[in-house]
Amino acid sequence: MTIDELRAQECTALKGKENALAAVRAQELLALLPGWEFGPGNDDIRKQYRFPDFVRALAFVNALGWIAETENHHPDIELGWGRCLVKFSTHDVGGLSMNDFISAAKAEALFG
């Protein structure tokens, strides 16, 4: 699988631990996403994006918010001057799901 193939997918509603990804699969998918890493406990994936100013960071957050609404999969976002930390996890499965990696791939396309 490539990052483009991942980005072309759509998020689906997932509930229950049976939809959580195995650690090996999560590691394979993470390798497709430049600069993304596991959070503490490996229960989320995250990336810090850098921008030349606050306005561009805010514009990225707003555009990512629109994508999140479209996909119905919402990140945790921390916004500051020239930076934005994006974290994805799937609370309804108690960890990581395909939705997290699909959404991260879409964030990468937005940033690129």
TIMI-2910 file (N, C-alpha, C, CB; in pm, 1 decimal, decimal comma, always signed):
<rs>
+----------+----------+----------+----------+----------+----------+----------+----------+----------+----------+----------+----------+------+
!      n_x !      n_y !      n_z !     ca_x !     ca_y !     ca_z !      c_x !      c_y !      c_z !     cb_x !     cb_y !     cb_z ! resn !
+----------+----------+----------+----------+----------+----------+----------+----------+----------+----------+----------+----------+------+
!    +84,8 !   -118,4 !     +0,0 !     +0,0 !     +0,0 !     +0,0 !    +88,8 !   +124,0 !     +0,0 !    -96,2 !     +0,2 !   +122,6 !  Met !
!    +40,7 !   +230,3 !    -65,6 !   +110,5 !   +358,0 !    -68,3 !    +29,8 !   +462,2 !     +8,8 !   +134,8 !   +404,2 !   -214,0 !  Thr !
!    +92,0 !   +576,2 !    +34,0 !    +19,9 !   +684,1 !   +101,5 !    -95,4 !   +734,0 !    +14,5 !   +115,6 !   +800,3 !   +135,5 !  Ile !
!    -78,1 !   +732,7 !   -117,4 !   -186,3 !   +775,8 !   -206,6 !   -305,3 !   +680,4 !   -200,3 !   -135,5 !   +786,0 !   -350,6 !  Asp !
!   -277,7 !   +551,7 !   -192,9 !   -386,0 !   +452,8 !   -180,5 !   -456,8 !   +466,7 !    -46,1 !   -330,9 !   +309,4 !   -196,5 !  Glu !
!   -381,1 !   +496,4 !    +56,9 !   -438,6 !   +517,5 !   +189,6 !   -528,2 !   +641,0 !   +188,4 !   -327,2 !   +532,3 !   +296,0 !  Leu !
!   -478,2 !   +749,4 !   +129,4 !   -553,9 !   +875,0 !   +124,0 !   -682,1 !   +862,0 !    +42,2 !   -467,4 !   +985,4 !    +65,5 !  Arg !
!   -683,4 !   +774,0 !    -57,2 !   -800,6 !   +756,8 !   -143,6 !   -916,1 !   +685,7 !    -73,5 !   -761,9 !   +679,5 !   -267,5 !  Ala !
!   -889,4 !   +623,3 !    +40,1 !   -994,9 !   +553,0 !   +113,1 !  -1081,2 !   +651,3 !   +192,1 !   -934,0 !   +447,9 !   +207,5 !  Gln !
!  -1195,9 !   +604,6 !   +234,4 !  -1285,5 !   +685,2 !   +316,8 !  -1301,1 !   +620,5 !   +453,4 !  -1423,1 !   +702,1 !   +248,6 !  Glu !
!  -1318,4 !   +702,9 !   +555,2 !  -1339,7 !   +651,9 !   +690,1 !  -1479,6 !   +589,8 !   +699,4 !  -1322,1 !   +765,4 !   +795,5 !  Cys !
!  -1490,4 !   +488,0 !   +783,0 !  -1618,7 !   +423,3 !   +808,8 !  -1641,0 !   +418,7 !   +959,3 !  -1623,5 !   +280,0 !   +747,2 !  Thr !
!  -1765,5 !   +412,0 !  +1000,1 !  -1797,4 !   +403,6 !  +1142,3 !  -1747,1 !   +270,6 !  +1197,8 !  -1950,2 !   +418,7 !  +1165,9 !  Ala !
!  -1669,1 !   +278,4 !  +1303,5 !  -1612,7 !   +158,9 !  +1366,7 !  -1638,3 !   +163,5 !  +1515,4 !  -1461,6 !   +146,9 !  +1338,6 !  Leu !
!  -1680,4 !    +52,0 !  +1571,1 !  -1700,2 !    +39,9 !  +1716,2 !  -1652,0 !    -96,8 !  +1760,2 !  -1849,9 !    +61,3 !  +1755,8 !  Lys !
!  -1595,3 !   -101,9 !  +1878,2 !  -1553,5 !   -228,5 !  +1936,0 !  -1406,6 !   -259,5 !  +1912,8 !  -1636,7 !   -338,8 !  +1880,5 !  Gly !
!  -1349,1 !   -326,1 !  +2009,4 !  -1206,8 !   -362,9 !  +2006,5 !  -1168,4 !   -445,0 !  +1884,5 !  -1171,6 !   -440,0 !  +2130,7 !  Lys !
!  -1263,5 !   -518,9 !  +1827,2 !  -1231,5 !   -601,9 !  +1710,9 !  -1190,2 !   -517,8 !  +1589,6 !  -1351,3 !   -689,2 !  +1674,7 !  Glu !
!  -1218,0 !   -387,9 !  +1592,8 !  -1179,6 !   -298,6 !  +1483,6 !  -1048,2 !   -226,1 !  +1508,6 !  -1287,8 !   -197,8 !  +1460,2 !  Asn !
!   -986,9 !   -251,6 !  +1622,7 !   -855,6 !   -192,6 !  +1650,7 !   -749,4 !   -266,1 !  +1569,2 !   -822,3 !   -199,0 !  +1803,6 !  Ala !
!   -651,2 !   -190,9 !  +1522,8 !   -544,0 !   -250,6 !  +1443,3 !   -443,7 !   -322,9 !  +1531,6 !   -473,2 !   -143,9 !  +1360,7 !  Leu !
!   -390,8 !   -431,9 !  +1479,7 !   -280,2 !   -500,7 !  +1545,9 !   -157,5 !   -410,7 !  +1539,4 !   -251,7 !   -639,9 !  +1479,9 !  Ala !
!    -69,8 !   -422,9 !  +1636,9 !    +48,9 !   -338,3 !  +1645,5 !   +134,6 !   -347,1 !  +1519,2 !   +131,9 !   -377,2 !  +1767,0 !  Ala !
!   +148,8 !   -465,3 !  +1464,3 !   +230,8 !   -483,0 !  +1343,7 !   +170,8 !   -406,8 !  +1226,2 !   +244,1 !   -632,7 !  +1308,6 !  Val !
!    +40,7 !   -414,1 !  +1208,6 !    -25,8 !   -343,4 !  +1098,9 !    -16,3 !   -192,4 !  +1119,5 !   -173,8 !   -386,7 !  +1088,0 !  Arg !
!    -33,8 !   -147,0 !  +1242,2 !    -21,9 !     -4,1 !  +1270,8 !   +118,7 !    +45,8 !  +1236,4 !    -54,0 !    +24,3 !  +1419,3 !  Ala !
!   +220,0 !    -32,2 !  +1268,2 !   +358,2 !     +5,1 !  +1237,0 !   +379,7 !    +12,9 !  +1085,8 !   +456,5 !    -95,8 !  +1299,5 !  Gln !
!   +323,0 !    -80,6 !  +1011,4 !   +333,6 !    -79,3 !   +864,6 !   +270,3 !    +47,1 !   +806,7 !   +266,2 !   -204,7 !   +804,1 !  Glu !
!   +154,1 !    +81,1 !   +856,2 !    +83,9 !   +199,5 !   +806,6 !   +154,7 !   +327,9 !   +846,8 !    -59,2 !   +201,3 !   +858,2 !  Leu !
!   +207,7 !   +332,6 !   +967,7 !   +279,1 !   +450,8 !  +1014,8 !   +400,7 !   +479,1 !   +926,4 !   +322,6 !   +432,4 !  +1161,3 !  Leu !
!   +463,6 !   +375,2 !   +877,0 !   +581,2 !   +391,5 !   +790,2 !   +547,3 !   +464,8 !   +660,6 !   +641,4 !   +255,2 !   +757,6 !  Ala !
!   +420,4 !   +468,9 !   +622,8 !   +377,8 !   +539,6 !   +502,7 !   +362,8 !   +690,0 !   +524,4 !   +247,6 !   +482,6 !   +453,7 !  Leu !
!   +361,2 !   +732,7 !   +649,0 !   +328,8 !   +870,8 !   +684,5 !   +453,2 !   +944,0 !   +735,2 !   +217,5 !   +874,4 !   +791,2 !  Leu !
!   +516,1 !  +1025,8 !   +651,3 !   +639,5 !  +1092,6 !   +691,5 !   +619,9 !  +1185,5 !   +810,9 !   +695,4 !  +1170,8 !   +575,4 !  Pro !
!   +704,5 !  +1167,9 !   +911,7 !   +701,9 !  +1254,8 !  +1029,3 !   +599,9 !  +1218,6 !  +1135,8 !   +676,9 !  +1392,0 !   +986,4 !  Gly !
!   +513,8 !  +1121,5 !  +1108,8 !   +414,6 !  +1080,3 !  +1208,0 !   +478,7 !   +981,1 !  +1303,1 !   +289,0 !  +1018,6 !  +1140,1 !  Trp !
!   +432,0 !   +981,5 !  +1427,6 !   +484,0 !   +888,9 !  +1527,9 !   +372,5 !   +844,8 !  +1620,9 !   +598,3 !   +953,6 !  +1608,2 !  Glu !
!   +398,8 !   +737,0 !  +1693,4 !   +304,1 !   +691,5 !  +1794,3 !   +313,6 !   +782,7 !  +1915,9 !   +331,0 !   +543,8 !  +1833,6 !  Phe !
!   +200,2 !   +806,3 !  +1979,9 !   +199,0 !   +878,0 !  +2105,9 !   +232,1 !   +782,8 !  +2219,4 !    +63,1 !   +945,1 !  +2129,4 !  Gly !
!   +240,1 !   +835,0 !  +2341,5 !   +267,3 !   +748,7 !  +2456,9 !   +165,1 !   +635,6 !  +2464,9 !   +265,9 !   +830,8 !  +2587,5 !  Pro !
!   +211,3 !   +515,8 !  +2486,4 !   +122,7 !   +401,0 !  +2496,2 !    +77,9 !   +346,8 !  +2361,6 !     +3,3 !   +437,1 !  +2576,6 !  Gly !
!   +127,4 !   +408,6 !  +2253,3 !    +90,4 !   +367,1 !  +2117,2 !    -60,2 !   +367,9 !  +2092,5 !   +144,2 !   +229,1 !  +2089,8 !  Asn !
!   -133,3 !   +454,9 !  +2163,0 !   -278,5 !   +458,3 !  +2144,8 !   -324,5 !   +573,6 !  +2056,1 !   -346,6 !   +468,1 !  +2279,1 !  Asp !
!   -229,6 !   +650,4 !  +2001,3 !   -261,7 !   +751,7 !  +1901,4 !   -142,7 !   +767,6 !  +1807,7 !   -298,3 !   +887,5 !  +1968,4 !  Asp !
!   -167,3 !   +836,0 !  +1694,8 !    -58,8 !   +877,7 !  +1607,8 !    -62,4 !  +1028,9 !  +1603,3 !    -70,8 !   +815,0 !  +1464,2 !  Ile !
!    +55,1 !  +1091,4 !  +1584,3 !    +61,7 !  +1236,3 !  +1593,6 !   +173,2 !  +1293,2 !  +1508,5 !    +80,1 !  +1278,6 !  +1736,9 !  Arg !
!   +152,4 !  +1420,1 !  +1473,0 !   +255,9 !  +1492,6 !  +1399,8 !   +244,9 !  +1640,1 !  +1432,1 !   +244,2 !  +1468,7 !  +1247,2 !  Lys !
!   +359,8 !  +1702,2 !  +1448,6 !   +366,7 !  +1846,8 !  +1468,4 !   +397,6 !  +1910,8 !  +1333,0 !   +475,5 !  +1885,2 !  +1576,4 !  Gln !
!   +309,4 !  +1996,6 !  +1286,7 !   +329,4 !  +2071,0 !  +1163,2 !   +380,8 !  +2209,6 !  +1197,5 !   +198,5 !  +2079,3 !  +1080,6 !  Tyr !
!   +470,6 !  +2262,7 !  +1114,1 !   +527,3 !  +2396,7 !  +1134,3 !   +484,9 !  +2488,6 !  +1019,7 !   +682,6 !  +2390,2 !  +1144,4 !  Arg !
!   +459,1 !  +2614,3 !  +1055,3 !   +415,1 !  +2714,9 !   +959,8 !   +491,1 !  +2844,6 !   +985,9 !   +261,6 !  +2737,4 !   +969,2 !  Phe !
!   +497,9 !  +2933,8 !   +886,1 !   +572,9 !  +3058,4 !   +906,0 !   +502,2 !  +3160,9 !   +994,0 !   +601,6 !  +3120,4 !   +773,7 !  Pro !
!   +373,3 !  +3138,1 !  +1022,4 !   +300,4 !  +3233,9 !  +1105,0 !   +172,7 !  +3170,1 !  +1159,4 !   +266,9 !  +3361,2 !  +1024,0 !  Asp !
!   +103,6 !  +3244,6 !  +1242,2 !    -19,8 !  +3194,2 !  +1303,3 !   -131,7 !  +3177,2 !  +1201,6 !    -65,4 !  +3287,6 !  +1413,5 !  Phe !
!   -144,6 !  +3272,2 !  +1109,4 !   -255,1 !  +3269,6 !  +1013,7 !   -250,6 !  +3141,6 !   +929,0 !   -250,2 !  +3394,5 !   +922,5 !  Val !
!   -132,8 !  +3100,9 !   +885,3 !   -123,6 !  +2979,3 !   +804,2 !   -150,4 !  +2854,3 !   +888,0 !    +14,5 !  +2969,6 !   +738,5 !  Arg !
!   -106,6 !  +2855,9 !  +1012,3 !   -137,6 !  +2743,0 !  +1101,0 !   -288,1 !  +2732,8 !  +1122,2 !    -65,1 !  +2758,4 !  +1237,0 !  Ala !
!   -352,2 !  +2844,8 !  +1143,4 !   -497,2 !  +2847,5 !  +1163,1 !   -571,3 !  +2802,5 !  +1037,2 !   -542,7 !  +2988,4 !  +1203,2 !  Leu !
!   -524,2 !  +2845,1 !   +921,9 !   -586,7 !  +2803,5 !   +796,1 !   -576,9 !  +2651,8 !   +779,0 !   -520,4 !  +2875,1 !   +676,3 !  Ala !
!   -463,0 !  +2593,6 !   +815,5 !   -446,6 !  +2448,6 !   +808,8 !   -546,1 !  +2380,0 !   +901,8 !   -302,3 !  +2408,3 !   +845,4 !  Phe !
!   -559,2 !  +2430,4 !  +1023,4 !   -653,1 !  +2372,5 !  +1120,1 !   -795,7 !  +2379,5 !  +1066,7 !   -643,4 !  +2445,3 !  +1255,9 !  Val !
!   -834,0 !  +2492,2 !  +1010,3 !   -969,7 !  +2505,6 !   +956,4 !   -993,8 !  +2409,9 !   +840,6 !   -994,7 !  +2649,0 !   +910,8 !  Asn !
!   -896,6 !  +2396,7 !   +751,3 !   -912,1 !  +2304,2 !   +638,8 !   -914,9 !  +2159,6 !   +688,3 !   -797,9 !  +2323,5 !   +536,5 !  Ala !
!   -832,0 !  +2127,1 !   +784,7 !   -832,0 !  +1992,3 !   +841,4 !   -964,6 !  +1964,9 !   +912,1 !   -713,7 !  +1974,3 !   +939,6 !  Leu !
!  -1020,2 !  +2065,0 !   +976,4 !  -1151,4 !  +2050,3 !  +1039,7 !  -1259,6 !  +2016,6 !   +939,0 !  -1188,4 !  +2177,0 !  +1113,6 !  Gly !
!  -1254,8 !  +2078,4 !   +821,9 !  -1351,6 !  +2048,5 !   +717,5 !  -1336,9 !  +1903,9 !   +670,7 !  -1334,6 !  +2145,1 !   +599,3 !  Trp !
!  -1212,9 !  +1858,7 !   +652,4 !  -1188,5 !  +1719,4 !   +613,3 !  -1240,2 !  +1624,9 !   +721,9 !  -1037,1 !  +1695,0 !   +587,8 !  Ile !
!  -1213,9 !  +1657,6 !   +847,1 !  -1258,3 !  +1573,7 !   +958,9 !  -1410,0 !  +1561,2 !   +961,3 !  -1208,4 !  +1630,9 !  +1092,1 !  Ala !
!  -1478,9 !  +1670,4 !   +935,8 !  -1625,2 !  +1665,5 !   +931,1 !  -1673,2 !  +1579,3 !   +814,4 !  -1683,2 !  +1807,4 !   +919,4 !  Glu !
!  -1608,9 !  +1593,3 !   +699,9 !  -1644,7 !  +1515,2 !   +581,9 !  -1626,1 !  +1365,9 !   +607,8 !  -1560,6 !  +1558,9 !   +461,2 !  Thr !
!  -1516,4 !  +1330,0 !   +674,7 !  -1485,2 !  +1190,1 !   +703,0 !  -1552,6 !  +1139,5 !   +830,3 !  -1335,6 !  +1172,2 !   +714,3 !  Glu !
!  -1608,2 !  +1230,9 !   +909,5 !  -1664,4 !  +1197,3 !  +1039,9 !  -1561,8 !  +1125,5 !  +1129,1 !  -1788,9 !  +1110,0 !  +1022,2 !  Asn !
!  -1439,4 !  +1178,2 !  +1123,0 !  -1331,1 !  +1126,5 !  +1208,2 !  -1246,5 !  +1246,7 !  +1248,4 !  -1243,6 !  +1015,5 !  +1133,6 !  His !
!  -1251,3 !  +1280,9 !  +1376,5 !  -1200,6 !  +1408,8 !  +1424,2 !  -1073,3 !  +1393,3 !  +1507,5 !  -1307,1 !  +1479,1 !  +1505,7 !  His !
!   -971,5 !  +1472,7 !  +1475,8 !   -847,4 !  +1467,3 !  +1552,7 !   -854,4 !  +1555,3 !  +1676,7 !   -729,9 !  +1509,6 !  +1465,9 !  Pro !
!   -759,4 !  +1534,3 !  +1764,8 !   -729,8 !  +1631,0 !  +1869,3 !   -625,3 !  +1723,4 !  +1809,5 !   -679,5 !  +1561,9 !  +2004,0 !  Asp !
!   -645,4 !  +1853,1 !  +1824,7 !   -556,8 !  +1951,5 !  +1762,9 !   -512,4 !  +2051,7 !  +1868,4 !   -627,0 !  +2023,6 !  +1644,4 !  Ile !
!   -382,0 !  +2080,5 !  +1869,4 !   -327,1 !  +2188,1 !  +1952,1 !   -267,6 !  +2290,9 !  +1857,3 !   -219,1 !  +2134,6 !  +2054,8 !  Glu !
!   -314,6 !  +2414,1 !  +1865,1 !   -273,2 !  +2521,2 !  +1775,7 !   -195,1 !  +2625,6 !  +1853,0 !   -394,4 !  +2584,9 !  +1706,7 !  Leu !
!    -85,5 !  +2670,6 !  +1795,6 !     -7,4 !  +2779,5 !  +1852,2 !    +54,2 !  +2859,7 !  +1739,8 !   +101,4 !  +2726,6 !  +1947,8 !  Gly !
!   +129,5 !  +2962,8 !  +1773,3 !   +191,0 !  +3046,5 !  +1671,4 !   +287,8 !  +2962,2 !  +1589,0 !   +263,8 !  +3167,6 !  +1735,5 !  Trp !
!   +255,8 !  +2945,1 !  +1461,0 !   +343,6 !  +2875,2 !  +1368,5 !   +351,1 !  +2724,6 !  +1386,0 !   +477,6 !  +2929,9 !  +1380,5 !  Gly !
!   +256,4 !  +2668,7 !  +1460,4 !   +262,1 !  +2523,5 !  +1481,0 !   +122,7 !  +2467,5 !  +1503,2 !   +352,7 !  +2488,8 !  +1600,5 !  Arg !
!   +112,3 !  +2339,6 !  +1475,1 !    -12,4 !  +2267,7 !  +1495,3 !    +22,0 !  +2122,4 !  +1522,5 !   -107,6 !  +2281,7 !  +1372,1 !  Cys !
!    -20,9 !  +2070,8 !  +1636,0 !     -3,3 !  +1929,7 !  +1669,6 !   -134,9 !  +1859,0 !  +1642,6 !    +41,8 !  +1910,9 !  +1818,9 !  Leu !
!   -128,5 !  +1755,3 !  +1558,6 !   -247,4 !  +1679,0 !  +1520,2 !   -232,5 !  +1538,2 !  +1575,7 !   -266,9 !  +1676,6 !  +1364,3 !  Val !
!   -336,7 !  +1489,9 !  +1643,9 !   -336,9 !  +1354,5 !  +1700,8 !   -463,5 !  +1282,4 !  +1656,8 !   -327,2 !  +1358,7 !  +1856,7 !  Lys !
!   -445,5 !  +1160,5 !  +1607,7 !   -558,7 !  +1077,1 !  +1571,2 !   -560,6 !   +950,3 !  +1655,3 !   -554,1 !  +1042,2 !  +1422,2 !  Phe !
!   -678,2 !   +913,4 !  +1700,7 !   -705,4 !   +783,4 !  +1762,2 !   -854,4 !   +756,9 !  +1742,7 !   -664,7 !   +780,5 !  +1916,4 !  Ser !
!   -894,0 !   +632,5 !  +1762,7 !  -1035,4 !   +598,8 !  +1746,5 !  -1088,5 !   +555,2 !  +1882,2 !  -1056,2 !   +486,4 !  +1638,7 !  Thr !
!  -1154,1 !   +647,6 !  +1950,3 !  -1202,1 !   +621,5 !  +2086,1 !  -1298,4 !   +503,5 !  +2090,5 !  -1269,9 !   +745,5 !  +2142,7 !  His !
!  -1379,1 !   +487,6 !  +1986,3 !  -1478,7 !   +379,8 !  +1985,2 !  -1419,2 !   +240,0 !  +1971,9 !  -1575,0 !   +402,3 !  +1873,4 !  Asp !
!  -1290,0 !   +230,8 !  +1938,3 !  -1225,2 !    +98,7 !  +1934,5 !  -1119,4 !    +87,4 !  +2043,7 !  -1161,2 !    +73,4 !  +1796,0 !  Val !
!  -1097,7 !   +195,7 !  +2116,6 !  -1001,2 !   +193,1 !  +2226,3 !   -856,0 !   +193,5 !  +2180,7 !  -1025,4 !    +73,0 !  +2310,8 !  Gly !
!   -829,6 !   +253,5 !  +2065,9 !   -692,4 !   +258,4 !  +2015,1 !   -689,4 !   +309,6 !  +1873,1 !   -627,2 !   +121,0 !  +2022,4 !  Gly !
!   -609,0 !   +245,4 !  +1791,2 !   -591,2 !   +287,9 !  +1652,5 !   -673,5 !   +202,8 !  +1556,7 !   -444,2 !   +281,6 !  +1613,9 !  Leu !
!   -727,5 !   +269,1 !  +1456,2 !   -801,8 !   +199,6 !  +1350,7 !   -753,4 !   +251,1 !  +1215,7 !   -956,7 !   +220,4 !  +1366,5 !  Ser !
!   -801,5 !   +190,7 !  +1108,4 !   -769,5 !   +237,9 !   +974,0 !   -808,3 !   +383,8 !   +956,5 !   -839,8 !   +152,2 !   +869,2 !  Met !
!   -915,3 !   +427,3 !  +1021,2 !   -960,1 !   +565,8 !  +1008,2 !   -850,8 !   +665,0 !  +1046,6 !  -1083,2 !   +589,0 !  +1094,2 !  Asn !
!   -770,3 !   +630,9 !  +1146,9 !   -663,8 !   +721,3 !  +1191,1 !   -559,4 !   +740,0 !  +1081,9 !   -597,4 !   +667,8 !  +1318,5 !  Asp !
!   -523,7 !   +633,3 !  +1015,8 !   -420,8 !   +638,9 !   +913,1 !   -473,4 !   +700,9 !   +784,4 !   -366,9 !   +499,9 !   +885,4 !  Phe !
!   -598,5 !   +674,5 !   +751,8 !   -662,5 !   +739,6 !   +636,7 !   -665,0 !   +890,8 !   +659,3 !   -807,5 !   +684,7 !   +614,5 !  Ile !
!   -705,8 !   +931,4 !   +777,0 !   -715,6 !  +1074,6 !   +808,3 !   -578,5 !  +1141,3 !   +811,6 !   -785,9 !  +1094,8 !   +942,6 !  Ser !
!   -479,4 !  +1071,2 !   +864,9 !   -343,2 !  +1126,3 !   +866,6 !   -291,3 !  +1144,1 !   +724,0 !   -247,9 !  +1034,3 !   +947,2 !  Ala !
!   -322,1 !  +1050,8 !   +635,2 !   -280,0 !  +1062,2 !   +495,8 !   -346,2 !  +1181,9 !   +429,3 !   -313,2 !   +933,9 !   +418,7 !  Ala !
!   -470,2 !  +1209,4 !   +465,2 !   -539,9 !  +1325,4 !   +410,7 !   -480,0 !  +1454,5 !   +466,2 !   -690,4 !  +1317,9 !   +442,9 !  Lys !
!   -438,0 !  +1453,8 !   +591,7 !   -369,7 !  +1570,0 !   +650,1 !   -238,1 !  +1595,9 !   +577,6 !   -344,2 !  +1548,4 !   +801,2 !  Ala !
!   -167,1 !  +1490,2 !   +544,9 !    -40,4 !  +1505,2 !   +470,8 !    -64,6 !  +1568,8 !   +335,4 !    +29,1 !  +1368,7 !   +452,7 !  Glu !
!   -167,4 !  +1526,5 !   +265,6 !   -199,1 !  +1584,5 !   +134,3 !   -234,5 !  +1732,8 !   +148,3 !   -316,2 !  +1507,5 !    +67,6 !  Ala !
!   -308,0 !  +1765,6 !   +252,4 !   -345,2 !  +1904,6 !   +277,5 !   -221,5 !  +1988,9 !   +302,5 !   -441,0 !  +1914,5 !   +396,8 !  Leu !
!   -130,2 !  +1940,2 !   +380,5 !     -8,4 !  +2013,8 !   +413,6 !    +82,8 !  +2027,2 !   +291,7 !    +66,4 !  +1944,3 !   +528,0 !  Phe !
!    +87,9 !  +1919,1 !   +211,5 !   +177,9 !  +1916,2 !    +95,2 !   +135,7 !  +2012,2 !     -9,9 !   +185,1 !  +1778,9 !    +36,3 !  Gly !
+----------+----------+----------+----------+----------+----------+----------+----------+----------+----------+----------+----------+------+
</rs>
